[in-house]
Amino acid sequence: MEQNVIRKTYGDVFTNAIIELVADDMHEDRLNLLIWKEAQAYIGPQVHVDIGSKTASESELETVTFEPEELDPTFRHAIRFPSHAEPFGSSRSATTDPFFSNHRTPSSGVAVWCSSL
């Protein structure tokens, strides 16, 4: 039996999707959610994710509807949220980007700047 559960979120990561907060271009005081799923990006006031255990069959998946959590207006005005998705290329292109290649440790290849954030 499929249920539709509604949850508030600031963002989340799943095996099949990533959810992020983004600005609403039409309403300065509202936020939308951006979902990356199957190499596609969708932005809206609600996003849907089918969630189940690793052993669950498709008939056992639960459809969860996510909505953006309310933020205090001071946070909303202090943080500049993106309003759209940018093409990012491939993960291989990121490793050959001059910025990243100049900021890796020689032994591990892990970006040094990550540890200083």
Buried (B, 14 or more C-beta within 10 A) or exposed (E): EEEEEEEEBEBBEEEEBBBBBBBBEEEEEBBBBBBBBEEEBBBBEEBBBBBBEEEEEEEEBBEBEBBBEEBEEEEBEEEEBEBEBEEEEEEEEEEEEEEBEEBBEEEEEEBEEEEEE
